[in-house]
Amino acid sequence: MTFAIGDAIRSDKCRADSTLHWAEISSKKVFVLRQKGSFADLCYDHGHLLAEQIDTGVFPEILDTIHTATDMESDFFSWVISAIYRRISDQVFDACPDEFRDGGAALGDGIFDTLDDPRFSASDVRDAVVAIDVGNCAEGLARRLETPLAPEASDTIIYVLVAARKYRRRRTSMSLLQKIQGDREGVGKAAQRLNHISRRVGFGCTGFGAAPALTDDGRGLHARTFDGAFFAWNNWPGIFVIDERETNPAWHRYVAIGTAGLTYPGGISGMNDQGLAASIHQMSTTQYDVGRAGRRYSIAPFLQQRILREAATLDQADKILTDARHFGSWTITVSDAKAGQAARFEINGGTQSVTRTDLGTSFTQSNHFLHRDTEEKFDFYGDQHFTPTFGKWLESRARLRTAQAALDKAGSAGGLTTDTAISVLSGHGDGYLDGASRSFGRTVCKSYGLMGSIARADPDRTRADDQIWMSIGNASPGPHADYAGFKIDWEALTVTPVDDNPVRTPGMSSPEFGRATSDYVAAFQTYARPTDGRGEYLGRDPTPAEYQKLLDDALQHLDRACQAVEDAGETDFALRYARARVRHQAKHFDKAADDWSFLRSLPDMGFKVLEYEEALVWTLSAATAFAQGKQTEAQDFLTKGEAKLNAVRDAHFPGGATAHPDLDDWADVVKALKDDGAGADLPDLDWVTVE
């Protein structure tokens, strides 16, 4: 495999000391952006040197999410959601520190000074740089509106009314108040569209790490996946090598993994010259804060970048986070190689609390809060730390189990290695089924997996023999790509390929399995990111004809995925389940019934399936049978599905404990099928957790 870093590209327009290199790795281009200067100048140079890549990368995809979310069939919902979005985005941006806002503006200036006809405007750039926390606030607002008797409900309705008056010039009349109050849940469900393309599950990153004493080579290890439905991330992945000490000589140099257009590359994952590494994980909460007049808040990923820039110890990282104000809810995990310790910082915007948990010599992290004893004890309606669906509740815990099992195994086998970390990041074991293989769902490698990264920090900072590894985006999903290892020269501020085996390829159970997972991702992308005939994002919901075509196109990918695993002599629940769901949506009822029949037979064949999955299979089998006009069969399926849903509720939430509200939503589906048969509405397929 080739791994060569090209010559420096410079520009007289650069405001800082910035050089761009292109690395050729396994026939894939990855950029290396080396920068010295102030944050705003670095952002300008980033926009200038990578303008074309930003124009064809994640920015258009982020903006497509926004445009699609605010374009709805109902004029009422469209203008309400547009007003909510505009108000949150403006408030969040205006509440950010001057440094961050100046950086966002400078990034746009760099782009617009370079491109004659960019795809977006300065206001679009501003929206994109704060979109991550705007989504968190929108999700919290949606949850408040959907939640019965939530104490924040009245404040939230007033917020919506003010947004409507200010941004859509609608008078706050009593009739408008009554309309919003009367369909509060509908407004809440519409507001969910502002948060993420999958509409239901948010992000799904997994992190884990070990101190130098627990690894094979004496370097600390801090690994993570980065997951979210922005498929263009891997068009232009790269590594940033940054020195902002011009602003403050006490600061530190850092390296970070990102993509073109990411103004806070250190806000995803990275490492600094003091041996600190960090990774960020998104949470869900009703306790968000959109910012208040006269106070300054910070986007959470930018705070993580500040940790890399300004902290040399866990205590210093703690101070940065506790001194700041926060919009949403996040967990930032920081490891210190020289101390051999790690800490978890759980952030909650609405309460402005930061909870620190010292983790000792190893850690695992996913996307639910861990500082309380058990989430099961809390009222899901009143609990600020919610998970959007029961499937998400399961898969976040499953990923945590998988990562912990890998750490335990590595500890007994002589220490965690880079190769072990790559195997976990690209892995498909189900933590709820004793590591049984499956394509997607309760797996560390997810259907919207963008990349994997691994920081290897030397505890001896006089030697600082550090490495950073990244997936390079030459396979789909991202964590299946080749991983490139860079060694870091902090004094020269350069990176070069590691000496030993600098490019490593994750192993799949079979080539067919790799092809199947790639086709599943293509099906998901086809469905979630519809484009027109020129390949441009629609920026709106598809028409009925477009929707039918994208379903049929997605099914072509799913057919290939299912065939691939069959060719390998394997069985995969998630692939068949997804195809059954999409076949039903596309009104291919006889074919959907074939898939449901196969899925119902799996437990009798000794195939491991959760009872929750069985419940959904029986329930959705009923929906298809109703659509076929098979009433008696449908009623039988529905009876079995309802019984299994009740058994799941009793098993996970015994003794009268409040069950996850998503189980109530599925109970509502059962009731709708009983009442309306083929006319019942079904929820959209959750492509990420596969329900």
C-alpha positions, 0 to 999 in steps of 0.5 A: 500500500502507498503512503506518501505525503505530498509537497506543501501548498501555500498561498499569498492570501493566507493570513497565518502560517498555513501549509496544505499537503495531500497524502496519497494513502491506498489511492485515497487522498487525505489532506494534512493542514499544518497551521500556526497563528490565531484562531480566526486566521487559521479559520480563514486559511482553512476556508481559503485552502480547502474552499473547493473541498468544503463546497463539495463536502459536508457543508451542503449536506448540513444545509440540506438537513436544515432546508429539508427539516423546515420544508413540510407539507403543512404550511402551519408546521413549515413556518412554525419550525422555520421560526423555531430554527431561526430563533435557536440558531441566531441565539446560539450563535450570538451567545458564543464567544467573540473568538468563535464567532470571528472564526466562523466569519473568517472561515466564510471569508476564506471560502468566498474570497476563493470561490466564484460561485459557492453553494452557500451564503455567509449566513449558511456558514454561520448556521453550519458552524453552530448546527451541532448544538442547535440540533441539541436544543431543538431535540430538547424543545421537541421532547418538551412539547411532546411530554405530557405535563412537562413543567417547561411546556408553557415556557416552550410554547411561549418560546415558539410564539415569540419565534413566530412573531419575530421571524415569521411576522405572525401576530401572537394571537389567541388563535395561534396560541390555541393552535400550538397548544392544541397540537403541541405533540405535532409541533414537537414531532415536527421540531424533531426534524431539526435535530438529525437526518434519521429523525430519531436517534441522533449520534452514536459514537463509541469511545474507549481507552487505556493508560500506558501500563495497559497497552502493548507498547507503553503508549496511552490509547484513546480511541473513538468512532465518529458517527452521524448521517453526514455521508460526505464527511469522507469525501475530504477527511484530513488531519489538522496540526495546529499551533495557536501559541501566538495568541498565548505562549502558555497554550499547547500544540495539538493534532486533530482528525476532521474533514474540510469545513470543520472549524473546530477539528479538535472538537471531535477527537485529538491529542496535544503535546502534553499527552492529553487526548479527548473525545466528545459524545452527544447526549439527549436532554430536556435541560438545554439552554439557548443562551441568555442576554449578556452571557457567553456560552460555548459550543461543546466541540469548541470547548473540547478543542480548547482543552487540547489547546489550553490544558496539560492536566485533567484538572485544567480540563475540568476548569475549562469546562466548569468555567464555561456555559453550555447549550446542550448535553455532552460527555467529553472524555479526557485521558492523560498519558503521563498521569495514566488516568482518564476522566469523564465530564458530563455536561448539562446545559439547562442546569449548567452542571459539569459532573466529573468522574475519575475513571482510573486507567481505562474507560468506555463511553457511548451515548447515555449518561453514566454518573447516576447509578442506573437510568432505569430508576428514573421517570422517563417523562421527567428525566432530563437524560432521555434516550429518543427510542428504546432501540437507542436505549438498548444499543448505547448500552450494547456498545458500552458492553462491547467496548468493555469486553474488548478492554477486559480481553486485551488486559488478559492478553498482554495489553490493548494494541492499535490493531485491537482498537481498529478491530473494535472500531470496525466491529459488528458484535452485539453486546446484548447477544454475547458478541454475536455478529450482525450487520448493524444495530447494537454494534460499535460500527454503525450504518452512519459511521464516519470515521475511527481515530486512535490517539497513542500518547507517550507518557514520557513527554521528554521523548513524546513518541506520539502517534495518531491514527485515522480511517481514511474514508476509502470504504463504507461505512467509514470505520471499515476503511484503511487506517493510516498512522502518523507520527508527530513531530511537535517541534517541527509541527509535522506528521509523517507515516509511522515506521512500522506498518503505517496502513492497516486494514480491518478484517471482515468476517468475509468479503461478502459481509463487507459488501453487504454492509456497504450496500446497506449504507448505500440504501440508507444514504439513498433514503436519507439523502435524496438527490435530484437527477443531477446528484444535488440534494433536494433540500426538501421532502421528496414528492410521492413519485420521488419517494417511491423511486428512492424506496425502489432504489434503496431496495436494490441495495438491500437486495444485494446486501441480503444476497451477499450474506446468503452467498457467504452462508450467513444469516443477518437479522438486521438486513432482512428486517430493514428490507422487510420494512422498506418493502412494506413502505414501497407496497411490495407486500408479498415480498415483505411477507416473505421476509417477515416469515423468514424473520419469525422462523429465526428463533426456532432455528437457534438464531439469537434474537432479542425478544424486543426484536421478535415483538416488532417482527410479529407486530409488523408482520401483522401490518403487512398481513392486513395490507394483503387482506389476510385479516385472520392471520394479521390478528394472530400475528398482532396478538403475539406481537402485543404479548411480546411487547408486554413481556419486554416491558415487564422484563426491563421495567418490572414492578410498576417502573415507568417504561421507556415511552417508545414502548408506549409508542409501539403499543399505540401502533398495535392499537392503531392496527387493531382499530384501522388495520391496513390504514394504520400509520407506521413509524419510519424505519430506524436505519441506525439502530434497526429499531 
